Amino acid sequence: MYRISVFLTFVACLALVVFAGCQQIDRQQVKKVEAEVTEGPPPASAGPGDLAEIEKEAKEQEARQAYKEGMLARRANDLERAGEQFERALELDPSYTEAAQALAEVKIALGEAAPAGAPDVALRVKKVEAQIQLIRHEVAATISQGEVFFQQGKFEDAVSSLEEALGLIKWASELYLLDFTEERDRAQALLESARIQRDVFVRAREAEQRKAAEQALAEELRKQADYRRRMAEELLALARQSLERKDFVEALSFTRRALLKDPANSEAMRLEKIIVRERINFERERIRLRTDMAWRNSFMKMEEAALPVAGIMNYPDREWWRNMTVLRCERSKREQNVFERTPEQENIEKKLEQVTVRLLRIESQKFPDAMKTIMKQFGNIVPIVIHPDALVELGDKKIDIDRPVETNLRTAIEIALERIPDDTGEYTYVIRDEAILITKKGAEETKRLIIYPVQDLLRQVVPFRPPDIEISREDLFEETGGEFGDVGEEERDYFGTEDR
């Protein structure tokens, strides 16, 4: 154990000695580096060859500086100073070829002879002179070409050529210090005139293009108008054919489609009025003919039934008297014509046709409100009344009308009736008591019953002498009778329920 401990102690001491020696060496190296950085490298011994090399480099550096100053003077157009700097650069460095070439160019520019002893420089000078002549020729040719273009009216090409000439003049003046004052002034004056003429030409060309575009647009609009006019004429031809067939609904549809194609078509507006008028007249005539035929057939049947062959006539019942009274009115031509118009009704008829508006527009309004709008647009010239029964059904129905053409009041009311949603054509209008009544078809005509003395109907029966019957006139409406020709309560009381 003792030996082991002694050995370990020796090893530890040896390690400490080695570590201390390394630390001392490192400190010495650090001090040496710091001294070199602070004091600089140790001076070396300079021989005669090294001094000559340093002097040569200094002269070359000074020659390059002189050459730079000469180039700056040359760019500033100070040729004399530039020549002095180039000569100084050559004195410092006789082998400086760039300085020799620049000096030769400056001397030529000053009108002096090129320096002797430099044939290569003289050759380069000749090349430069040739290049300068070429540049002058190119500048003159470019300006002449611009003048030719200007005289030919090709102002775009003239501006391009003159701008190219001015750019070439600027480049040559900066590079070779050449004087192009005369050429520059002539090119600038011509360029200004060429630009003015070019702008005038461009504006004229743009105006011509706009005019051509407007003409093309007008031609296109004319073609479209012609097409719409032809379509309107075809539709009007179909409307006339339908009018000849008495198909008024189809004729009116074709006419209004033609107005949509050509809203200013006067023929279509005139035909629309004709169709509406013909439709009304046709309906009146149809009702009159149907009524006349029924009356004539009924009269003949009742007359044959009431006058037997024996000539003895039984006193007829109440129904016979009612029918014979009506038929007698027709025979004597003294009844009141249902279709005959009073002066007030004729005035309303004229207002329906004459008073017009150019724009009829109703946007999703209930039918009663739409009628108020129509009255307001037509100046409330005629009151419009809706029958109570029709008002119950039409109160909540909405209509839309957008008619940008001239429309009279009659057409406006008919359009409003046609635009009723889910309508089967059962509504119409009549003139009643100086107003327009909206009601259902079949209930529009006033039913009248007129009582006349009928004792002369029994003139063939000698023994019979009926009592005088007092003349009674009563206007009966739909509320007082069931169908046309029926009697009311007063007539029943008058005739009684028993045979007379």
C-alpha positions as CSV (number, residue, x, y, z in Angstrom):
1,M,0.0,0.0,0.0
2,Y,2.8,2.4,0.8
3,R,4.4,1.8,-2.6
4,I,1.1,2.4,-4.3
5,S,0.6,5.7,-2.5
6,V,4.1,6.9,-3.3
7,F,3.6,6.1,-7.0
8,L,0.4,8.0,-7.2
9,T,1.9,11.0,-5.5
10,F,4.8,11.0,-8.1
11,V,2.4,10.9,-11.0
12,A,0.4,13.8,-9.6
13,C,3.5,16.0,-9.2
14,L,4.6,15.2,-12.7
15,A,1.3,16.2,-14.1
16,L,1.4,19.6,-12.3
17,V,4.9,20.3,-13.7
18,V,3.8,19.6,-17.3
19,F,0.7,21.7,-16.9
20,A,2.7,24.7,-15.6
21,G,5.1,24.5,-18.5
22,C,2.4,24.5,-21.1
23,Q,0.8,27.6,-19.5
24,Q,4.2,29.4,-19.7
25,I,4.6,28.6,-23.4
26,D,1.1,29.8,-24.2
27,R,1.7,33.1,-22.5
28,Q,4.9,33.8,-24.4
29,Q,3.2,33.1,-27.8
30,V,0.3,35.5,-26.9
31,K,2.7,38.3,-26.0
32,K,4.6,37.7,-29.3
33,V,1.4,38.1,-31.4
34,E,0.3,41.2,-29.5
35,A,3.6,42.8,-30.1
36,E,3.5,42.1,-33.8
37,V,0.0,43.6,-34.1
38,T,1.0,46.7,-32.2
39,E,4.4,47.4,-33.6
40,G,4.0,45.9,-37.1
41,P,6.2,43.4,-38.8
42,P,10.0,43.8,-38.4
43,P,11.6,46.0,-41.1
44,A,13.0,44.1,-44.0
45,S,16.2,45.0,-45.8
46,A,15.4,47.0,-49.1
47,G,17.7,46.6,-52.0
48,P,18.3,48.8,-55.1
49,G,16.0,46.7,-57.3
50,D,13.1,47.1,-54.9
51,L,13.5,50.9,-54.8
52,A,13.3,51.2,-58.6
53,E,10.2,49.1,-58.7
54,I,8.5,51.2,-56.1
55,E,9.4,54.4,-58.0
56,K,8.1,52.9,-61.3
57,E,4.8,52.0,-59.7
58,A,4.5,55.5,-58.3
59,K,5.0,57.1,-61.7
60,E,2.4,54.8,-63.3
61,Q,-0.1,55.7,-60.6
62,E,0.6,59.4,-61.2
63,A,0.3,58.9,-65.0
64,R,-3.1,57.2,-64.5
65,Q,-4.3,60.1,-62.4
66,A,-3.2,62.6,-65.1
67,Y,-5.0,60.6,-67.7
68,K,-8.2,60.7,-65.7
69,E,-7.9,64.5,-65.3
70,G,-7.3,64.8,-69.0
71,M,-10.4,62.8,-69.8
72,L,-12.5,65.0,-67.4
73,A,-11.2,68.1,-69.1
74,R,-11.9,66.6,-72.5
75,R,-15.5,65.9,-71.5
76,A,-15.8,69.5,-70.3
77,N,-14.6,70.6,-73.8
78,D,-11.4,72.0,-72.3
79,L,-9.1,70.6,-74.9
80,E,-6.0,72.5,-74.0
81,R,-6.0,71.3,-70.4
82,A,-6.8,67.8,-71.6
83,G,-3.8,67.9,-73.9
84,E,-1.5,69.0,-71.1
85,Q,-2.7,66.2,-68.8
86,F,-2.2,63.6,-71.5
87,E,1.3,64.9,-72.2
88,R,2.2,64.8,-68.5
89,A,0.8,61.2,-68.4
90,L,3.1,60.3,-71.3
91,E,6.1,61.9,-69.6
92,L,5.5,59.9,-66.5
93,D,4.8,56.6,-68.5
94,P,6.0,56.7,-72.1
95,S,4.4,53.3,-72.7
96,Y,0.9,54.6,-71.8
97,T,-0.9,53.9,-75.2
98,E,-4.3,55.2,-74.0
99,A,-2.8,58.6,-73.2
100,A,-1.0,58.7,-76.5
101,Q,-4.2,58.0,-78.4
102,A,-6.2,60.5,-76.5
103,L,-3.4,63.2,-77.0
104,A,-3.4,62.5,-80.8
105,E,-7.2,62.9,-80.9
106,V,-7.1,66.2,-78.9
107,K,-4.3,67.6,-81.2
108,I,-6.4,66.7,-84.3
109,A,-9.4,68.4,-82.7
110,L,-7.3,71.5,-82.0
111,G,-6.0,71.5,-85.6
112,E,-2.5,70.4,-84.8
113,A,-0.5,67.6,-86.3
114,A,-0.5,64.2,-84.6
115,P,2.6,63.5,-82.5
116,A,5.5,61.8,-84.4
117,G,6.8,58.4,-83.6
118,A,3.3,56.8,-83.2
119,P,2.2,55.2,-86.5
120,D,-0.4,53.1,-84.7
121,V,-1.9,56.3,-83.2
122,A,-2.1,57.9,-86.7
123,L,-3.9,54.9,-88.1
124,R,-6.4,55.0,-85.3
125,V,-6.8,58.7,-85.9
126,K,-7.6,58.0,-89.5
127,K,-10.2,55.5,-88.5
128,V,-11.8,58.0,-86.1
129,E,-11.9,60.6,-88.9
130,A,-13.6,58.1,-91.2
131,Q,-16.1,57.3,-88.5
132,I,-16.8,61.0,-87.9
133,Q,-17.4,61.5,-91.6
134,L,-19.7,58.4,-91.6
135,I,-21.6,59.9,-88.6
136,R,-22.0,63.2,-90.3
137,H,-23.3,61.6,-93.4
138,E,-25.7,59.4,-91.5
139,V,-27.0,62.4,-89.6
140,A,-27.6,64.4,-92.8
141,A,-29.2,61.4,-94.5
142,T,-31.6,60.8,-91.6
143,I,-32.6,64.5,-91.5
144,S,-33.2,64.4,-95.3
145,Q,-35.3,61.3,-95.0
146,G,-37.4,63.0,-92.3
147,E,-37.9,66.0,-94.6
148,V,-39.0,63.7,-97.4
149,F,-41.5,62.0,-95.1
150,F,-42.8,65.4,-94.0
151,Q,-43.4,66.5,-97.6
152,Q,-45.2,63.2,-98.4
153,G,-47.5,63.7,-95.4
154,K,-46.1,60.7,-93.5
155,F,-45.8,62.6,-90.3
156,E,-45.4,59.5,-88.1
157,D,-42.3,58.4,-90.1
158,A,-41.0,61.9,-90.2
159,V,-41.1,62.2,-86.4
160,S,-39.4,58.9,-86.0
161,S,-36.6,59.8,-88.4
162,L,-36.0,63.2,-86.9
163,E,-35.9,61.8,-83.3
164,E,-33.4,59.2,-84.5
165,A,-31.2,62.0,-86.1
166,L,-31.3,64.1,-82.8
167,G,-30.3,61.0,-80.8
168,L,-27.4,60.4,-83.2
169,I,-26.3,64.0,-82.9
170,K,-26.3,63.9,-79.1
171,W,-24.3,60.7,-79.0
172,A,-21.7,62.0,-81.5
173,S,-21.4,65.3,-79.8
174,E,-20.7,63.6,-76.4
175,L,-18.3,61.0,-77.8
176,Y,-16.3,62.9,-80.5
177,L,-17.0,66.5,-79.3
178,L,-18.4,67.4,-82.7
179,D,-20.4,70.5,-83.5
180,F,-23.9,69.7,-85.0
181,T,-25.5,73.0,-84.1
182,E,-26.9,73.7,-87.6
183,E,-28.2,70.1,-88.1
184,R,-29.7,70.1,-84.6
185,D,-31.6,73.4,-85.1
186,R,-32.9,72.3,-88.4
187,A,-34.0,68.9,-87.1
188,Q,-35.7,70.3,-84.0
189,A,-37.7,72.9,-86.0
190,L,-38.8,70.3,-88.5
191,L,-39.6,67.8,-85.7
192,E,-41.9,70.4,-84.0
193,S,-43.8,71.0,-87.2
194,A,-44.0,67.2,-87.8
195,R,-45.4,66.6,-84.4
196,I,-48.1,69.3,-84.8
197,Q,-49.1,67.9,-88.2
198,R,-49.1,64.4,-86.7
199,D,-51.4,65.4,-83.9
200,V,-53.8,67.1,-86.4
201,F,-53.7,64.0,-88.6
202,V,-54.3,61.7,-85.6
203,R,-57.3,63.9,-84.4
204,A,-58.7,63.9,-87.9
205,R,-58.3,60.1,-88.1
206,E,-60.0,59.6,-84.7
207,A,-62.8,61.9,-85.8
208,E,-63.2,59.9,-89.0
209,Q,-63.3,56.7,-87.0
210,R,-65.9,58.1,-84.7
211,K,-68.0,59.2,-87.6
212,A,-67.7,55.8,-89.2
213,A,-68.7,54.1,-85.9
214,E,-71.7,56.5,-85.6
215,Q,-72.7,55.7,-89.2
216,A,-72.4,52.0,-88.5
217,L,-74.5,52.3,-85.4
218,A,-77.1,54.4,-87.2
219,E,-77.2,51.9,-90.0
220,E,-77.7,49.1,-87.5
221,L,-80.5,51.0,-85.7
222,R,-82.1,51.6,-89.0
223,K,-81.9,47.9,-89.9
224,Q,-83.5,47.0,-86.6
225,A,-86.2,49.6,-87.0
226,D,-86.9,48.3,-90.5
227,Y,-87.0,44.8,-89.1
228,R,-89.5,45.8,-86.4
229,R,-91.5,47.7,-88.9
230,R,-91.7,44.7,-91.2
231,M,-92.7,42.5,-88.3
232,A,-95.4,45.0,-87.3
233,E,-96.7,45.0,-90.8
234,E,-96.9,41.2,-90.9
235,L,-98.7,41.2,-87.5
236,L,-101.1,43.9,-88.8
237,A,-101.8,41.8,-91.9
238,L,-102.7,38.9,-89.6
239,A,-104.9,41.2,-87.5
240,R,-106.8,42.3,-90.6
241,Q,-107.4,38.7,-91.6
242,S,-108.7,38.0,-88.1
243,L,-110.9,41.1,-88.2
244,E,-112.4,39.8,-91.4
245,R,-113.2,36.5,-89.7
246,K,-114.8,38.5,-86.8
247,D,-112.2,37.1,-84.4
248,F,-111.7,40.2,-82.4
249,V,-109.7,38.7,-79.6
250,E,-107.0,37.4,-82.0
251,A,-107.1,40.6,-84.1
252,L,-106.6,42.7,-80.9
253,S,-103.7,40.4,-79.8
254,F,-101.9,40.8,-83.2
255,T,-102.4,44.5,-83.1
256,R,-101.0,45.0,-79.7
257,R,-98.0,42.8,-80.5
258,A,-97.4,45.0,-83.5
259,L,-97.5,48.0,-81.2
260,L,-94.9,46.4,-79.0
261,K,-92.7,46.0,-82.1
262,D,-93.3,49.5,-83.3
263,P,-94.8,51.7,-80.6
264,A,-95.0,54.7,-83.0
265,N,-97.0,52.9,-85.7
266,S,-100.0,55.0,-86.4
267,E,-101.7,52.3,-88.5
268,A,-101.6,49.9,-85.6
269,M,-103.1,52.5,-83.2
270,R,-105.8,53.2,-85.8
271,L,-106.5,49.5,-86.4
272,E,-106.7,48.9,-82.6
273,K,-109.5,51.6,-82.4
274,I,-111.3,50.0,-85.3
275,I,-111.1,46.5,-83.8
276,V,-112.5,47.7,-80.5
277,R,-115.3,49.6,-82.2
278,E,-116.2,46.7,-84.5
279,R,-116.2,44.4,-81.6
280,I,-118.6,46.5,-79.7
281,N,-120.9,47.0,-82.7
282,F,-120.7,43.2,-83.5
283,E,-121.8,42.4,-79.9
284,R,-124.6,44.9,-80.1
285,E,-125.8,43.6,-83.4
286,R,-125.6,40.0,-82.2
287,I,-127.7,40.8,-79.1
288,R,-130.2,42.7,-81.1
289,L,-130.6,40.0,-83.7
290,R,-130.9,37.3,-81.1
291,T,-133.5,39.3,-79.2
292,D,-135.5,40.2,-82.4
293,M,-135.7,36.6,-83.5
294,A,-136.8,35.5,-80.1
295,W,-139.5,38.2,-80.0
296,R,-140.8,37.4,-83.5
297,N,-141.0,33.7,-82.9
298,S,-142.7,34.2,-79.5
299,F,-145.2,36.6,-81.0
300,M,-146.2,34.3,-83.8
301,K,-146.7,31.3,-81.5
302,M,-148.7,33.3,-78.9
303,E,-150.9,34.9,-81.6
304,E,-151.7,31.5,-83.1
305,A,-152.5,30.1,-79.6
306,A,-154.6,33.1,-78.5
307,L,-156.8,33.4,-81.7
308,P,-158.5,30.1,-82.5
309,V,-160.3,29.4,-85.8
310,A,-163.8,29.9,-84.3
311,G,-163.0,33.6,-83.6
312,I,-164.1,33.2,-79.9
313,M,-161.2,34.1,-77.7
314,N,-160.9,33.1,-74.1
315,Y,-159.6,35.7,-71.8
316,P,-155.8,35.0,-71.5
317,D,-153.9,34.6,-68.3
318,R,-151.4,37.0,-66.7
319,E,-148.4,35.5,-68.6
320,W,-150.1,36.0,-71.9
321,W,-150.8,39.6,-71.2
322,R,-147.2,40.3,-70.2
323,N,-145.8,38.7,-73.3
324,M,-148.3,40.3,-75.6
325,T,-147.6,43.7,-74.1
326,V,-143.9,43.4,-74.9
327,L,-144.5,42.1,-78.4
328,R,-147.1,44.9,-79.0
329,C,-144.4,47.4,-78.1
330,E,-142.2,45.9,-80.8
331,R,-145.0,45.8,-83.4
332,S,-146.0,49.4,-82.8
333,K,-142.3,50.6,-82.7
334,R,-143.1,52.7,-79.7
335,E,-141.0,50.9,-77.2
336,Q,-137.8,52.3,-75.8
337,N,-134.7,51.0,-77.6
338,V,-132.3,49.5,-75.1
339,F,-129.3,50.4,-77.3
340,E,-130.5,54.0,-77.9
341,R,-128.2,56.5,-76.3
342,T,-129.2,59.6,-74.4
343,P,-127.2,62.8,-75.0
344,E,-125.4,62.3,-71.8
345,Q,-124.4,58.7,-72.8
346,E,-123.3,60.0,-76.2
347,N,-121.1,62.6,-74.5
348,I,-119.5,59.8,-72.4
349,E,-119.0,57.7,-75.6
350,K,-117.1,60.7,-77.2
351,K,-114.9,61.0,-74.1
352,L,-114.1,57.3,-74.1
353,E,-112.8,57.7,-77.7
354,Q,-111.2,61.2,-77.7
355,V,-109.4,61.6,-74.4
356,T,-106.0,59.8,-74.5
357,V,-102.8,59.5,-72.5
358,R,-99.4,58.6,-73.9
359,L,-98.3,56.4,-71.0
360,L,-100.6,54.1,-69.0
361,R,-98.8,52.4,-66.1
362,I,-100.2,50.4,-63.2
363,E,-97.9,48.4,-61.0
364,S,-99.5,45.5,-59.0
365,Q,-102.6,47.4,-57.8
366,K,-105.9,46.0,-56.6
367,F,-108.6,46.3,-59.2
368,P,-110.6,49.1,-57.4
369,D,-107.3,51.1,-56.9
370,A,-106.4,50.5,-60.5
371,M,-109.8,52.0,-61.6
372,K,-109.1,55.0,-59.4
373,T,-105.6,55.4,-61.0
374,I,-107.1,55.2,-64.5
375,M,-109.7,57.9,-63.6
376,K,-106.9,60.1,-62.2
377,Q,-104.7,59.6,-65.3
378,F,-107.6,60.6,-67.6
379,G,-108.5,63.6,-65.5
380,N,-111.6,62.2,-63.8
381,I,-113.6,63.0,-66.9
382,V,-116.0,60.0,-66.3
383,P,-116.7,58.3,-63.0
384,I,-116.1,54.5,-62.9
385,V,-118.4,52.5,-60.6
386,I,-117.9,48.8,-59.8
387,H,-121.1,46.7,-59.3
388,P,-121.4,45.4,-55.7
389,D,-121.4,41.8,-56.8
390,A,-118.4,42.3,-59.0
391,L,-116.6,44.3,-56.2
392,V,-116.8,41.2,-53.9
393,E,-114.9,39.1,-56.5
394,L,-112.5,41.7,-57.8
395,G,-111.6,43.5,-54.6
396,D,-108.4,41.6,-53.9
397,K,-107.3,40.8,-57.4
398,K,-104.2,42.8,-58.6
399,I,-103.4,43.9,-62.1
400,D,-100.3,45.2,-63.9
401,I,-100.4,47.5,-67.0
402,D,-97.4,49.1,-68.8
403,R,-98.5,50.6,-72.1
404,P,-96.0,53.2,-73.5
405,V,-98.2,54.3,-76.4
406,E,-101.2,56.5,-76.9
407,T,-104.3,55.0,-75.2
408,N,-107.8,56.2,-74.9
409,L,-110.1,55.6,-71.9
410,R,-112.1,52.8,-73.6
411,T,-109.0,50.9,-74.4
412,A,-107.6,51.4,-70.9
413,I,-110.7,49.9,-69.3
414,E,-110.7,47.0,-71.7
415,I,-107.0,46.3,-71.0
416,A,-107.7,46.4,-67.2
417,L,-110.5,43.9,-67.6
418,E,-108.3,41.6,-69.7
419,R,-105.5,41.7,-67.1
420,I,-107.7,40.4,-64.3
421,P,-106.0,37.2,-62.9
422,D,-107.9,33.9,-63.6
423,D,-110.5,35.8,-65.6
424,T,-112.6,33.9,-68.1
425,G,-113.9,37.0,-69.8
426,E,-117.1,37.3,-67.8
427,Y,-116.6,41.0,-66.8
428,T,-117.5,44.0,-69.0
429,Y,-118.5,47.6,-68.7
430,V,-121.6,49.6,-69.6
431,I,-122.7,53.2,-69.6
432,R,-125.2,53.8,-66.9
433,D,-126.6,57.0,-65.5
434,E,-123.7,59.2,-66.8
435,A,-121.1,56.8,-65.4
436,I,-119.3,53.6,-66.4
437,L,-120.4,50.5,-64.6
438,I,-118.1,47.5,-64.2
439,T,-120.3,44.3,-64.0
440,K,-120.7,40.8,-65.2
441,K,-121.7,40.0,-68.8
442,G,-125.4,39.2,-69.0
443,A,-126.3,41.6,-66.4
444,E,-125.0,44.7,-68.1
445,E,-128.2,45.7,-70.0
446,T,-131.0,47.5,-68.3
447,K,-134.3,45.6,-68.5
448,R,-137.3,47.7,-69.1
449,L,-141.0,46.8,-69.3
450,I,-143.5,49.3,-70.8
451,I,-147.3,48.7,-70.5
452,Y,-149.5,50.0,-73.3
453,P,-153.3,49.9,-73.9
454,V,-154.0,46.5,-75.5
455,Q,-157.7,46.6,-76.1
456,D,-157.1,46.9,-79.8
457,L,-155.5,43.5,-79.7
458,L,-159.0,42.0,-79.3
459,R,-160.6,43.9,-82.1
460,Q,-161.5,40.7,-83.8
461,V,-163.8,39.6,-80.9
462,V,-166.9,41.8,-81.1
463,P,-168.6,40.9,-77.8
464,F,-165.6,41.5,-75.7
465,R,-164.8,45.0,-74.4
466,P,-162.1,45.0,-71.7
467,P,-161.9,48.0,-69.3
468,D,-159.5,50.8,-70.0
469,I,-156.1,50.1,-68.7
470,E,-154.2,52.9,-67.3
471,I,-150.8,53.5,-68.9
472,S,-148.0,52.6,-66.5
473,R,-144.3,52.9,-67.1
474,E,-141.7,51.4,-64.9
475,D,-138.0,50.8,-65.2
476,L,-137.1,47.3,-64.0
477,F,-133.6,46.3,-63.2
478,E,-132.1,43.0,-62.4
479,E,-133.0,43.3,-58.8
480,T,-136.7,43.4,-59.6
481,G,-136.9,40.6,-62.1
482,G,-135.3,37.2,-62.8
483,E,-134.9,37.4,-66.6
484,F,-135.6,39.8,-69.4
485,G,-139.3,40.5,-69.7
486,D,-140.2,39.4,-66.2
487,V,-142.5,41.7,-64.1
488,G,-142.0,43.1,-60.7
489,E,-144.1,43.3,-57.6
490,E,-146.1,46.3,-58.7
491,E,-147.1,44.7,-62.0
492,R,-148.1,41.5,-60.2
493,D,-150.3,43.6,-57.9
494,Y,-151.8,45.4,-60.9
495,F,-152.7,42.3,-62.9
496,G,-153.5,40.2,-59.9
497,T,-153.1,36.4,-59.6
498,E,-156.4,35.5,-61.2
499,D,-157.5,35.7,-64.8
500,R,-159.5,38.8,-65.7
